[in-house]
């Protein structure tokens, strides 16, 4: 029997009992029912409830539709909206933008998919290959792993390590593991490929493809602000939750090149990373200067340089120069901003895909 206390740590029989470790959230939900709503109105309500914007520039926003969702997970709700409005879900800008596309020859097409909390796994493409030289044949299944906007994922395990498959005759299909390392990820999605061997000509579909993939990411981002980032003898430091950011600058009035040395420190106990993977969580970090007038902004237009990196700490140099129509001027006229992930997390994303047609 287990004892659980949220937000409280007790000592019982000499053993410390603590709250569950932080993890990825369960995912947003959507509730809406109407027999005569327009697609635009439904998407407005989806954004209101989930704070997720859906690009509708290629959608028929005036199309009437019937919709009935009751505390439905975000990805399931978006799929239902696409189906009821005869649109398709699409991902653009490296998976960072969610779209609905419809009209003309674009119609809804059901995609084998599976939802686990904030994650969506779908089958995107399947390709059969026959190699006549060594008399081998195989089928490559391309899977898309996407996550809700606001979530960050940096590394994903190869999906073949724990997947199983059956064909339409209920025969086992071998899933091969290419032995590769974890897949770098960014934006809101990543492509994964599973190779199936031993698929017979009689098989008409993949009846079941299920498994899990490990992911390393963060449940959100943090924005640190340092007003009047003038040069100081000692670094400035700010802490949010269990993430600490230190800042030291050489910002001087009249200089046309400013350099900011930023040190990121994360708590112990996070996921272990290989040395070549340790920069993965830095990829989406952003640094910029915002004017005290509320209008001016200069991104790190002089580039950046990673001085050191690990699975808990990193030091990055960000450089700023005069921008077109915007001088650096005086440090007192700016606030230095840097955005970085919340503490790093690891989890297994489980998927179960059914009835994937074979080519």
DADAHU-V922803 format. One line per field, one symbol per residue. ss: DSSP state (2 for helix, 1 for strand, 0 for the rest). A space follows every 10 residues. Layout:
BEGIN
ss: ???
END
This chain:
BEGIN
ss: 0000000001 1100111000 0000000011 1111111122 2222222222 0000100000 0001111111 1112222222 2222200111 1100001111 1010010000 0011110011 1111111111 1000011111 1111111000 0111110022 2001111000 0111110000 0011010011 1111111000 0000111111 1111111100 1111111000 0000011111 0011111110 0000001111 1111100000 0000222002 2200011111 1000001110 0001111110 0011111111 1010010000 2221111111 1000111111 111111100
END
